[in-house]
Amino acid sequence: MKKIMSICSFILFVVVGLTSFHTVYAIEAITVAGGETEPNQLVGEPMPSSMSVVQKTEYPLPFPGMLPDHPLYFLKRFRDTVLEKLISDPMRKTEFYILQSDKRLQMGISLMDSGKGPLGESTVSKGEKYMEQAVSGISMYKKNGGVVPGYIIERLERATAKHEDVIKNLIAKAGPSEKTGLEGSLTLLQGFFSSIQSLK
């Protein structure tokens, strides 16, 4: 009986996770593909950037949900791993990786603000690894003859510009032990800029 209850709980957990992901994806796809801007996304003057000229656009980071210091965080990681394996479309997978990267950057900010610097730094580092997967995956897709839609390139540009800005701010406030790791994440991130430009 306990075994049946455990299996039912697991199936329910996965189904709820899939439903929430599809809802988020549908909303994002409509917003990005339709070219609409959310009320809190204000377009300002162009700003200089390491990635040619990127419009200074507000890029709100998503709500991070459960943080890595929560005892049940492993369930969230498990759900994300299952979702990652279920996505086969290259565009959706790229969007998934960007979303995971954005969430971990927001988690890192929250953790560092609450005095958990080392955990915050490692969370930011994991986030940039997700960004690396997004860029390398879509670059491989293009090398194999695929056409990368403009909205994916734009989202990568906006996300990496936001990440660069946030990580620089975190470095300015970080202690010596976290600064080195954050600088490594920044260097990794800046290495993506030319790859993103080559997708055009």
N, C-alpha and C positions, 0 to 999 in steps of 0.2 A: 504493500500500500504506500509506504514511504517512497519507494522507488518511482511509482507511478506519479505521485505528487511532485517529486523532484523533476521528472521529465516534463510534466505539464507546466511547471513554473518556468523551466528553461525555454520551452517553446513560446510561452506568453511573453517572456523577456525579449526574445529575438524578434517576435512579431511587432511588439511595441516599438522596438528600436528601428525596425525597417520602416514602419509607418511614419515615425517622426522624421526619419531621414528623407523619405520621399516627399513629405510635406515641405520641409526646408528646401529641398532641391527644386521643387516645383515653383515655390515663391521666388527663389533666386533666379531660376531660368527665365521666368516671366519678366522680372525686373531687368536682368542683363540683356536678354535677347530683344526685349521691347524697347530698349534704349531709354527707359524711364529712369528718373532719378527720385530716390526717396526724399521725403521732406527734410530729413536731417543730412542730406548729401548736398552741400553747397559748393558750387564751382567758383573758384576765385581766379586770381591772376596766375599766369604760368610761373613756375619756380624752377631754378636751376637744379639739376639732379645728375647723379652719376649715369642715369639712363637717358641720354639725350634730353629732350624737353618733355616733361610730363605735367599735365595740368594739375594744379594744386586742388585736388578734390578731397573732400572729407571721405575717409574710408573707415567707417565704424567697425571696430572689432566685435565679433559675436559674443554673446553671453557664454562664458566658459563652462557653466554647469559645475559639476562636482570637481573639486581640486585634488591634485595628487596626494595631499596629506590626509584625505578622507579614507577611513578604513575600508570602504566599499569601492574605492576607485578602480580596483582590479576588474570589477564587473563592467565598468564603462570601457576599459581597455579591451576587454574580451569582445564586447559588442562592436566596438570600432574595427577590430580585427576581422570579425565575421562580415561586417558591411563591406570592408575593403575587398575581401575575397569574392563577394557577390557582384561587384561592379566590373563589367567587362568593357563597356563603352569608354574609349580613351578620353573623351571630353568630360564625361561625368566623373571619371576617375581623377582627372586633373582638378576638377572643382572640389572633389572630396578631399584631396590632399591639401589644397589651398585652405579649405575650411578648417581642417585639422591643425594646420600650421597657425592660422589666425587664432584659433581657440587656445592653443598652447602659449602663444605670445601673450594673450590676455591673462591666462593662468599665471604666467611668469610675473607679469606686472602685479597681480593681486598678491602673490606669494612674497615678492620682494617688498611690497608696501607693508606687509604684515610682519616683516622682520625675518622671513625665512629665505635669506639670500641664496644659500647654496642650492636649495631645492628649486627656487625660482630660476636661477641661472641654468640648471640642468634641464628644466622644463622648456625654457626658451630655445636651448640647444636642440632638443628633440623636435621642436616646432620647425626649426630651419631645416632639419633633415626631411621633414614632410614637404617643405617647399622644394628641396632638392629633387625629391621624387616627382613632384609636379612638373618641374622644368625638364628634367631628364626624360621623363615618360613622353611628354608632348613633343620634345625635340626628336626622339626616336621615331615617333609617329610620322613627323614631317619627313625625316630621312627616308622612311619607307614609302614615300609617295603620298601621304595623307595631306589634306588641306586643313590648316588650323584656322578656325573662325576668328574673326576680329575681336569678338567679345571675350574670348579666352585670353588673347594677347593683352587686351586692355586690362582685364582683371589681374593678370600676372604683374603687369606694370604697376598698377595701383597698389596691389598687395605688397610687392617688394619695396616700393617707395615708402609705404607706411611702416613696414618692418624696419627699414633702415633708420627712419626717423625715431621710432620708439626705442630701438636698441641703442642708438647714440645717446638718447636721454637716460636710459638705464645705466649705461657706462659712466655717465657723468655723476650719477648718484651712488654707484656701487662701491662696495669695499674692495680692497686689494685682491682678495681671494676670488671674488666673483668677476672682477673686471677682466681678467685674462680669458676666462671662458666666454664672456660676452663679446670680447674683441674677436675671438675665434669665430663666433657665430656671425658677426658682422662681416668678417672677411669672406666666409663661405657665401653669405647672402650676396655680397657685391660681385662675386664671381658669376652669378646668374644673369647679370644685366645684359652682357653681350649675347648670351644664348637666347634670351627673350627677344632681343632686337632681330636676331637672325630668323625668328619665326615669321617675320613679316614678308 
